[in-house]
């Protein structure tokens, strides 16, 4: 069977499954829609007396919806923006969203992207621009900062800082210069550097990671060295390692993996969460980890950062923490703040005094999950114990998109946004790797952001 025929059947099968699930989604949201419609007639939305007009990017993503709701609940006006491909964003139907716009993809039309963002900022009298997008647009949101800064606050890193943090090698080198613990790391620009590396003398295991974001290969955790030199050569030469596309060879550190999100202003952590990580991260529950917090606290203070920053860490059995990589942007773990009232203040205002504690998720806050990912995981259950663990996860947690007082995104993301992306994929007969409901996209083989 050809790849195109297989992709077509796969897409049609997925669309059929979503169609079968749609009635159950409607049963879930209709009572909430009716209740909120009646409530709306007797309740007028109130703005904070010092309200700000806030522009969020990344409208296709759950983390953008979460922030929009939290700013809205604090009495601010929220506007969302996405690239033209994602005009179908289901989150635009949230009651928290005052206005929704699309802009050209900056990779294809930089001038159009800049001009459209500037027009939105002026038209809506935006007070603060907060990027909440993914890796593909993060660079351009730093690049546009000087253009927008004349008209509003841009809550994002300058381009030089952004590039240093987003580069897995330069980030590790910077952290090392501050005296922080880091794994051994080597910059690789050609396969021969790896093939000729003296693994026997070094004694450590390593993994290879592309420095430019690679959505398809990023989960490849093949450990080096391999059983034979020939096997090593074959594996390394299958990877696109060049001077233009450098990779990092990083020490494989055994331990528990964590992901974090921190909102920082003037080098101080204003908001922070830390969650146990997994291979495909869609479940979030905050855990207190002082070692990781102290590491991040020193790092952001040394650079006097203002913006959003996320890290992946490994904590070893002897309690040492090692950063694996840094992402100079928001993290989906921010859904752990779904029931918090102080998030807006942490984003919009500096610390009132030097030792002010950061905002962290509430102690009794429910962990978050993605219902449609969990439905898929049902197919992987092979024992009674696994089924009980799945039921416990659902009963003790809460969906990261569904809210009773704002139910429409739960319908529109799953049965509008994703189906339309699938239909577009079917029309082009492109291959796709997976659906990520959390970030609202198909991970495609030759994806366009």
C-alpha positions, -999 to 999 in steps of 0.1 A, spaced: 0 0 0 14 34 -9 22 60 17 -5 83 3 -32 57 3 -23 47 39 -24 83 50 -58 88 34 -72 57 52 -56 68 85 -71 102 82 -106 90 72 -106 65 101 -97 92 126 -124 115 112 -149 87 116 -139 81 152 -142 119 160 -177 119 144 -188 89 166 -175 107 197 -192 140 189 -226 132 203 -211 124 237 -192 157 236 -225 175 229 -242 157 259 -213 170 281 -214 206 270 -251 213 263 -262 216 300 -233 241 305 -242 261 274 -279 264 284 -270 273 320 -245 299 310 -269 314 284 -295 319 311 -269 333 335 -256 357 309 -289 375 307 -287 385 344 -250 390 347 -229 417 331 -192 411 328 -172 435 349 -138 449 340 -110 456 365 -109 494 371 -72 492 360 -78 467 333 -54 460 306 -59 450 270 -38 419 265 -28 403 232 -19 366 234 -4 345 205 -8 308 201 -46 307 200 -47 271 188 -31 259 221 -45 250 254 -20 270 273 -32 302 255 -68 294 264 -58 289 301 -41 322 303 -70 340 285 -94 326 311 -72 337 340 -67 372 326 -104 375 319 -114 364 354 -91 391 368 -111 417 348 -88 422 318 -97 422 281 -81 394 261 -74 393 224 -60 362 206 -39 359 175 -28 330 153 -12 324 119 -36 322 90 -35 284 89 -52 282 123 -81 306 116 -101 276 127 -89 278 163 -116 264 187 -103 285 215 -116 317 198 -151 306 209 -142 311 246 -162 336 265 -128 350 278 -119 362 243 -129 397 233 -114 395 198 -96 370 175 -72 378 146 -50 359 122 -16 370 108 6 358 80 32 332 88 64 352 95 85 326 78 67 333 45 57 370 49 78 388 76 67 423 66 30 413 65 33 396 99 49 427 115 24 451 99 -7 430 109 5 426 145 12 464 147 -23 471 133 -39 449 159 -19 466 187 -30 500 176 -66 492 168 -73 474 201 -51 497 222 -31 468 235 -12 474 267 8 442 268 18 416 242 24 381 256 36 354 233 21 320 241 30 301 209 53 272 202 88 267 191 83 276 154 72 312 161 90 319 193 120 333 174 99 357 153 81 370 184 114 381 198 123 396 164 91 417 163 97 430 198 114 463 188 85 471 164 58 466 190 77 480 220 70 515 209 33 510 214 29 484 242 49 463 267 63 431 251 66 403 276 92 384 258 130 381 257 152 401 233 163 382 202 199 376 215 188 361 248 161 341 230 186 325 206 210 317 234 184 300 256 168 281 227 201 267 216 206 235 236 244 239 236 248 276 243 222 273 271 242 246 288 274 266 284 258 297 299 244 277 329 279 262 334 294 297 335 271 305 365 285 275 384 253 255 380 252 218 375 249 207 339 254 174 319 285 169 298 276 183 263 294 185 229 285 204 198 284 182 167 285 196 132 294 165 113 289 127 118 327 120 120 329 139 153 306 113 169 321 83 151 356 92 162 346 102 198 366 81 224 336 67 243 357 41 260 379 66 277 350 90 285 330 63 301 296 80 298 265 72 278 252 99 255 221 108 234 219 130 203 195 158 199 190 182 170 196 219 181 170 232 156 136 218 167 128 185 150 92 174 158 97 139 143 132 129 157 129 147 191 117 116 209 146 94 197 165 84 228 190 60 212 220 57 235 256 59 225 280 42 222 263 13 203 271 -24 201 295 -20 171 313 8 152 294 -2 121 261 2 139 272 36 152 282 48 118 249 36 102 228 54 129 248 86 129 249 90 92 211 86 90 208 119 109 210 153 92 241 166 111 258 195 93 273 228 102 240 245 92 220 219 112 241 212 143 233 186 169 243 182 206 257 151 221 246 152 257 254 129 286 226 105 294 217 112 330 197 86 349 169 98 372 134 113 374 125 138 347 106 170 354 93 199 334 88 234 347 72 267 338 83 300 353 71 336 347 98 360 356 101 398 359 133 417 365 152 385 373 127 373 400 104 344 397 68 356 399 50 324 391 63 288 390 52 252 386 71 219 384 56 186 372 68 151 367 75 146 330 69 118 306 77 109 270 45 125 256 36 151 282 -1 159 285 -7 153 322 3 179 348 4 179 385 25 203 405 52 189 428 73 209 451 110 205 442 133 230 461 164 219 443 150 227 409 135 259 421 168 271 434 186 262 402 161 283 381 161 311 407 199 316 403 198 312 365 171 339 359 186 362 384 221 361 367 205 370 334 179 395 349 152 379 327 117 392 321 94 368 303 83 331 303 108 303 306 105 265 307 131 238 315 134 200 314 154 186 343 167 152 355 171 146 392 195 118 401 192 93 430 218 114 449 194 144 446 214 165 421 195 182 393 207 186 357 190 207 331 184 189 298 172 219 278 156 253 281 126 266 262 123 304 263 85 304 262 54 293 281 48 256 289 15 237 289 21 229 326 5 263 332 -28 245 331 -20 236 368 -31 272 376 -67 266 363 -83 275 396 -59 302 407 -68 339 411 -33 355 412 -18 346 379 -27 379 362 -9 399 388 22 377 385 23 383 348 15 420 349 34 434 379 69 433 394 75 419 429 63 443 456 93 434 478 126 414 474 115 382 491 80 379 478 70 343 472 61 333 437 26 322 428 24 284 427 -6 261 420 -30 257 449 -23 227 472 -57 211 465 -57 219 428 -67 190 406 -41 176 382 -50 183 345 -53 158 316 -66 158 280 -97 137 277 -92 128 241 -56 117 247 -69 96 277 -95 79 255 -67 68 231 -47 55 261 -76 32 269 -65 11 239 -31 5 256 -45 -9 288 -36 -45 293 -44 -53 330 -69 -46 357 -43 -25 376 -37 -3 346 -75 2 342 -78 12 379 -49 37 375 -66 52 345 -99 56 363 -82 71 393 -64 96 370 -97 107 355 -117 108 388 -90 128 406 -81 152 378 -98 177 355 -98 182 318 -74 210 307 -99 225 282 -134 219 296 -148 244 321 -185 244 330 -187 282 328 -168 282 294 -178 250 276 -176 258 239 -138 254 234 -142 217 245 -165 211 215 -148 233 190 -112 222 195 -121 185 192 -149 187 166 -140 217 145 -104 226 148 -89 191 145 -114 178 119 -107 208 97 -70 202 100 -75 165 91 -96 174 61 -69 199 49 -43 171 53 -65 147 34 -69 171 5 -31 174 2 -26 137 9 2 145 34 14 122 60 10 130 97 26 114 128 1 122 155 -27 145 167 -17 167 196 -50 180 211 -31 199 237 -14 222 212 -42 219 187 -23 206 157 -14 177 136 23 168 138 30 165 101 60 150 83 67 183 65 48 205 88 40 242 84 36 262 116 
